[in-house]
């Protein structure tokens, strides 16, 4: 009997008792390869002694000081580190405790930016379908995932959703990358014009789509075109790299591969690598300058922002990523993982796509590749694969269904950057077997 409100009260959970490298160990001594890093969190794997030491040392020195009185050394150093590794201009950091808080904070920063510039009427946000930005009510309203939103309608804010860039399913047969990008930029332009540019505060998008659609990358040039539309209308351009940031896609920031720099950037999972609950919003000079030159203070705050222990843990994680060349390792191992997946699953009759960047890869499954028919969403194929893989010692992150225009089921892999080729190879073996077993189950 548990007193915790678990996600699915009818499904008992194993108790995790230990984490070691790429593995988690449960109360019965079973080992699981953490092929999804939880939910793309554990970038350094588990039980890294240097991070543990940094956290303990910080607790012994200073465990907490409220940010209305003090800053702290680990928070300052972590902010310096993030800024040093980011393009010029993206020079300000606001720390939080979760990805949802980071999204809420970015949306508020955008709104205050407009207020300070004498445009208080800019309150609307525009986001994309097939997106996920968090579970607090504001972030949920921004997300385009109907499955997660349905129960909570009407949501707090009425957010307009435009199409995501999902070339596999939504690019027209005659369309080039450029033509597809132009069409989507035109759609955003139209949405802003219809809402009235003087009412639009921000546009938010995941640079690489994670949980809802599974490692979906945009076509080249897409984000540059969208940035241009936002600039033309004075709309703040927010990228959500809560899942895809900090080395996950093989570059420190995922946007580096898109040739754009956002006005606001949301970071979380890979920041603390699971060692501490921590998130951040990075803000461009132009946002902070407007606030500094206006009312002078960002009207925001939570009790645990800039928590010294969380920052010390994250600082250790980021220093190790840099020292050990783990961004490059994510890029190299990501290519290896994608090759393994293609080799083993490329010709599979139910595998429609293998995609992703760095150690952020997904396999999409359909009932019939030729007709592109998906499995009946009621069969929950992705959840069955997760269960089957779990029983075989692999953690992977499932998603799918036909809600919200997501087509088919997918499984996301996001292992630690410290993993090895051998571990990836055996994870792919388990995944292949689990996909086979789950498909056999739904056929019976
Ligand atoms: N944004 C994206 C892109 C995410 O993937 C997530 C979580 O999966 C969030 C925001 C919300 O983060 P959190 O669960 O830490 O609130």
Boltz pocket constraint, residues with backbone or C-beta under 6 A from the ligand:
constraints:
  - pocket:
      binder: B
      contacts: [[A, 39], [A, 97], [A, 98], [A, 99], [A, 100], [A, 101], [A, 103], [A, 132], [A, 133], [A, 134], [A, 135], [A, 206], [A, 210], [A, 211], [A, 240], [A, 241], [A, 242], [A, 243], [A, 268]]
      max_distance: 6.0
